[in-house]
Amino acid sequence: LEVNKIVSAASCFYHWPSYPYVVRAGEFELNVNDSTEQQRTVAKMALHPQYHHFKAMNDIAVMTLNEPLSLNAQVSQVDAIGLNNDTNCPESEQMCTVAGWGALQYG
């Protein structure tokens, strides 16, 4: 992703644009100014076009920030893994590591 894009769960923003969102990167303690924080306004929100609120399917959103974040020791990018790339697809019954939010199964 680009330094002006943030990926999150669509369920967090289901009622967008009910109020403006702000992203704070490099935050360590919410009630302390660590001088590492970078605050940006969300200029655009894109929920997955097939996001289903009640079934929690396709629960992903991409936010475009009003200006890019400055990468440093406290703010860095997460390497995106190519999706639907045969070299990244696990074999059946293969153990995998998952990172993200939410449940591993529905129900």
C-alpha positions, -999 to +999 in steps of 0.1 A: +000+000+000+009+036-004+019+059+025-015+076+023-035+044+025-047+026+056-065-008+057-090-016+084-122-034+090-153-022+071-174-030+102-156-001+120-169+024+094-203+009+085-220+042+091-195+064+072-198+094+067-216+100+099-186+120+112-151+127+099-124+102+108-088+110+119-059+085+118-031+089+143+000+069+134+030+064+157+008+067+188+022+051+219+002+065+248-032+081+241-030+106+269+006+116+264+022+136+236+052+114+227+062+137+198+060+105+176+024+109+166+013+119+131-023+129+126-041+128+093-077+133+082-094+106+061-101+121+028-119+091+012-133+058+025-138+027+004-156-003+019-154-036+000-183-035-025-195-069-013-192-061+024-221-077+043-227-061+077-248-089+092-227-118+079-194-101+085-183-110+050-156-090+031-150-070+062-123-047+048-120-010+041-093+012+026-089+048+038-071+074+018-055+101+039-055+138+031-016+137+031+009+108+032+024+097+065+062+102+070+078+068+075+102+066+104+111+043+134+076+047+149+056+047+116+062+020+090+044+001+063+033-035+067+044-056+037+013-067+017+012-103+006+001-108-030-034-124-030-043-151-054-007-157-062+001-194-064+034-190-046+015-176-016-014-201-015-011-227+013-016-263+005-046-281+019-042-289+056-010-267+058-005-247+090-008-210+085-003-178+105-030-152+103-028-115+113-056-091+115-089-086+134-120-106+140-129-142+142-113-171+122-147-185+114-183-173+112-207-182+140 
